[in-house]
């Protein structure tokens, strides 16, 4: 592993956590949106992450078989951002312009499937993960500075 690999890995984590925070913020901002350009209520988005695997790992965890790729990896990346297609809560309000006009749900308005409490917990989780990656970067910088001071003495 190179000298700056730990900083690069932490930077990928910071990048995806910032994106997660943006997506969660969008979900919270649209928690009451009953009409979208696509039609219907807003559907919350979720960020799907995956590891960036090292193609040539130089280190393996002990007690693993040769066919398992358990190298340190190169960080994390966003695989995709998906919409949660579950139905939101239905509220009977026939005077609302977004109320369903016909069928068994006539007079009901579908609200977004966004749970503010869950979104806030996810936002705190993303914030803490961002802080943890930031601490890794700061720790690496401190180690590099200490190594330079040893060399100078």
C-alpha positions in Angstrom: 0.0 0.0 0.0 1.2 3.5 -0.9 1.8 6.3 1.6 -1.4 8.1 0.6 -3.6 5.1 0.2 -5.3 5.6 3.5 -6.1 9.2 2.6 -7.5 8.1 -0.7 -9.7 5.4 0.9 -11.0 7.9 3.5 -11.7 10.4 0.7 -13.9 7.9 -1.1 -15.8 7.4 2.1 -16.2 11.2 2.6 -17.4 11.6 -0.9 -20.2 8.9 -0.7 -21.3 10.1 2.7 -21.7 13.7 1.3 -23.8 12.2 -1.5 -25.9 10.2 1.0 -26.5 13.4 3.0 -27.6 15.2 -0.1 -30.0 12.4 -1.0 -31.4 12.2 2.5 -31.8 16.0 2.6 -33.8 15.8 -0.7 -36.0 13.1 0.9 -36.7 15.3 3.9 -37.3 18.4 1.7 -40.0 16.5 -0.3 -41.7 14.8 2.7 -45.0 16.5 1.9 -44.8 16.5 -1.9 -47.9 14.9 -3.3 -47.3 15.9 -7.0 -44.2 15.3 -9.0 -43.4 15.8 -12.7 -43.5 12.0 -13.1 -46.9 11.9 -11.5 -48.0 10.8 -8.1 -46.4 11.3 -4.8 -42.7 11.7 -4.2 -40.8 8.5 -3.7 -37.8 8.5 -1.4 -34.4 7.7 -2.8 -31.7 5.4 -1.4 -28.0 5.3 -2.1 -26.6 1.8 -2.7 -22.8 1.5 -2.0 -20.3 -1.1 -2.9 -16.6 -1.6 -2.1 -13.9 -0.7 -4.6 -12.0 -4.0 -4.5 -8.3 -4.0 -5.1 -7.5 -6.1 -8.2 -4.1 -7.0 -6.9 -4.3 -7.1 -3.1 -0.9 -7.2 -1.4 -2.2 -8.2 2.0 -4.7 -10.9 3.0 -6.5 -11.4 6.2 -5.2 -14.4 8.1 -7.2 -17.7 8.0 -8.8 -17.1 4.6 -8.7 -19.3 1.6 -6.9 -18.3 -1.5 -10.1 -17.9 -3.5 -11.5 -15.2 -1.2 -10.6 -11.7 -2.0 -10.2 -10.1 1.4 -7.6 -7.6 0.5 -7.8 -4.1 2.0 -9.6 -2.7 -1.0 -9.5 0.8 -2.3 -12.5 2.4 -0.6 -16.2 2.6 -1.4 -18.3 4.0 -4.3 -21.9 4.5 -5.2 -23.4 1.6 -7.2 -26.7 3.4 -7.8 -29.3 5.6 -6.4 -32.7 3.8 -6.4 -36.3 4.9 -5.7 -38.2 3.1 -3.0 -41.4 2.2 -4.8 -43.4 1.2 -1.6 -46.7 3.0 -1.3 -46.9 6.1 0.9 -49.5 6.7 3.5 -53.0 7.3 2.2 -55.1 10.1 3.7 -58.8 10.7 2.9 -59.1 14.2 1.6 -61.5 14.5 -1.4 -61.1 18.3 -1.6 -57.4 18.0 -2.3 -56.6 18.6 -6.0 -54.2 15.6 -5.8 -56.9 13.2 -4.6 -57.5 10.0 -6.6 -60.5 10.6 -8.9 -61.7 7.0 -9.4 -61.4 3.5 -8.2 -61.4 1.9 -4.7 -59.1 4.7 -3.3 -61.3 7.5 -4.6 -60.9 10.7 -2.5 -57.6 9.5 -1.0 -54.3 11.4 -1.4 -51.1 9.4 -1.4 -48.3 11.1 0.6 -44.6 10.4 0.2 -43.2 7.2 1.7 -40.7 9.3 3.7 -40.4 8.8 7.4 -38.8 11.9 8.9 -37.5 10.1 12.0 -35.8 7.4 9.9 -34.3 10.0 7.5 -32.9 12.0 10.5 -31.3 8.8 11.9 -29.8 8.1 8.4 -28.6 11.7 8.2 -26.9 11.4 11.6 -25.3 8.1 10.5 -24.0 9.7 7.3 -22.6 12.7 9.3 -20.9 10.4 11.8 -19.4 8.3 9.0 -18.1 11.5 7.3 -16.5 12.6 10.6 -14.9 9.2 11.0 -13.3 9.4 7.6 -12.2 12.9 8.3 -10.5 11.7 11.4 -8.7 9.1 9.4 -7.4 11.8 7.0 -6.3 13.9 10.0 -4.6 10.9 11.6 -2.7 10.1 8.4 -1.5 13.7 8.1 -0.3 13.7 11.7 1.6 10.4 11.1 3.2 11.8 8.0 4.2 15.0 9.9 5.7 12.9 12.7 7.7 10.8 10.2 9.1 13.9 8.6 10.1 15.3 12.0 12.0 12.0 12.8 13.8 12.3 9.4 14.8 15.9 10.1 16.3 15.2 13.5 
